[in-house]
Amino acid sequence: MTQIPALPAVEPERLPSPDSVVALADSAPAASLVPDHPLAARRLAYAHDAMADKDFAAAIDILEQTLELCPGSALVWFRLGEALALAGRAADAARAFRQTMQFDRQGVLGAALHLSRLGAEAAPPQPPLAYVRGLFDDYAHRFEAHLTQKLQYRGPEQLVAALEAVKPGMIYSAVIDLGCGTGLMAKALDARCVTICGCDLAPKMVAIAERTGSYRRVAVADAASFLATHANVSADLLLAADVFVYVGDLSEIFAQGARVLVSGGLFAFTVQSSDGADGAEYCIGEDLRYAHTPAGLMRLARDHGFAVKVLEPAVLRKDRGQDVASLTVVLERD
Ligand SMILES: C[S@@+](CC[C@H](N)C(=O)[O-])C[C@H]1O[C@@H](n2cnc3c(N)ncnc32)[C@H](O)[C@@H]1O
């Protein structure tokens, strides 16, 4: 049996507030996410307060009692998993997250990522789409201000600088912005493109991107499916700024990207970087985001007919005051 390592302490402020967790659950189609007992929501709030005070034992107590009222509540199992993980009880936390997955069939709460972070399971090839959609629909209204000011996010600007280094002064005719969010990438690319279209999993992010007027078309779609709707050799630039932190296995995106790009077309993206210590090409980090190894990206490039033009360490943003180690990548289609 695999030994589950003790978890380093995760700051409680990283936890979503009870309100945002309930909002997330409310927006999920699975009714079993919402506690089915009137006292349960209040107890969830007490447990959250206890966790914010780092009184994990009290939080665990409250949540275990709450489960007696509503044993099928994914949300309560999930909060228990978080509290147990914060208390350093990784094996018990893993059990609670597995229970969560029994009741949260769509994976909205992202328990699979927590299991991977605990070392109890390998990183899934991608997170549940409902999890990513819930996360960003919830975040959309404050995304730009929070990311660009508080977290000093510079992904789009760094990608534009990398593109300039590869093809100075180039104007792209048909650009596809994968995971376009609120449209920061189109803004950074500015006059360097004739047409740009985008996609994003989160409808509320797409609504904001549409309002910028920069995109010819923005679809609510996941990156690989959106690429699949494009004709062969129909784009000269593919972009994905800070998106592959939500995609583990990039093979389908690379395959579709290689098909859609013209020869000489560029594929520019960022990833968080992994040193591949566990031998995997991608993993889930402490921040529940995917990180990829340079070797894994180079293998994908080779397998799908791309030459590596740029693969450089970068700092794209901060996480609680610390630089997040990332890579800026520009590939050229053969
Ligand atoms: C951190 S934001 C970055 C947004 C934008 N690219 C930027 O640089 O401002 C990540 C975005 O990727 C979207 N996303 C994550 N996984 C996706 C996928 N598989 N397909 C499409 N969009 C995805 C999320 O909904 C979110 O809006």
PDBQT file of the ligand as one rigid body, heavy atoms in Angstrom, charges set to zero:
ROOT
HETATM    1  C1  LIG A 401      -5.946  31.978 -15.297  1.00  0.00    +0.000 C 
HETATM    2  S1  LIG A 401      -7.174  32.185 -16.515  1.00  0.00    +0.000 S 
HETATM    3  C2  LIG A 401      -6.257  32.926 -17.838  1.00  0.00    +0.000 C 
HETATM    4  C3  LIG A 401      -7.147  33.659 -18.798  1.00  0.00    +0.000 C 
HETATM    5  C4  LIG A 401      -6.443  34.363 -19.958  1.00  0.00    +0.000 C 
HETATM    6  N1  LIG A 401      -5.788  33.424 -20.849  1.00  0.00    +0.000 N 
HETATM    7  C5  LIG A 401      -5.458  35.367 -19.428  1.00  0.00    +0.000 C 
HETATM    8  O1  LIG A 401      -4.250  35.205 -19.641  1.00  0.00    +0.000 OA
HETATM    9  O2  LIG A 401      -5.895  36.331 -18.791  1.00  0.00    +0.000 OA
HETATM   10  C6  LIG A 401      -7.429  30.537 -17.086  1.00  0.00    +0.000 C 
HETATM   11  C7  LIG A 401      -8.662  30.422 -17.992  1.00  0.00    +0.000 C 
HETATM   12  O3  LIG A 401      -8.598  29.184 -18.676  1.00  0.00    +0.000 OA
HETATM   13  C8  LIG A 401      -9.901  28.650 -18.753  1.00  0.00    +0.000 C 
HETATM   14  N2  LIG A 401      -9.735  27.198 -18.956  1.00  0.00    +0.000 N 
HETATM   15  C9  LIG A 401      -9.186  26.305 -18.119  1.00  0.00    +0.000 A 
HETATM   16  N3  LIG A 401      -9.168  25.091 -18.684  1.00  0.00    +0.000 NA
HETATM   17  C10 LIG A 401      -9.693  25.225 -19.929  1.00  0.00    +0.000 A 
HETATM   18  C11 LIG A 401      -9.927  24.337 -21.008  1.00  0.00    +0.000 A 
HETATM   19  N4  LIG A 401      -9.609  23.038 -20.931  1.00  0.00    +0.000 N 
HETATM   20  N5  LIG A 401     -10.489  24.829 -22.126  1.00  0.00    +0.000 NA
HETATM   21  C12 LIG A 401     -10.827  26.144 -22.216  1.00  0.00    +0.000 A 
HETATM   22  N6  LIG A 401     -10.643  27.034 -21.230  1.00  0.00    +0.000 NA
HETATM   23  C13 LIG A 401     -10.074  26.586 -20.096  1.00  0.00    +0.000 A 
HETATM   24  C14 LIG A 401     -10.543  29.045 -17.439  1.00  0.00    +0.000 C 
HETATM   25  O4  LIG A 401     -11.949  29.001 -17.500  1.00  0.00    +0.000 OA
HETATM   26  C15 LIG A 401      -9.986  30.446 -17.248  1.00  0.00    +0.000 C 
HETATM   27  O5  LIG A 401     -10.822  31.441 -17.779  1.00  0.00    +0.000 OA
ENDROOT
TORSDOF 0
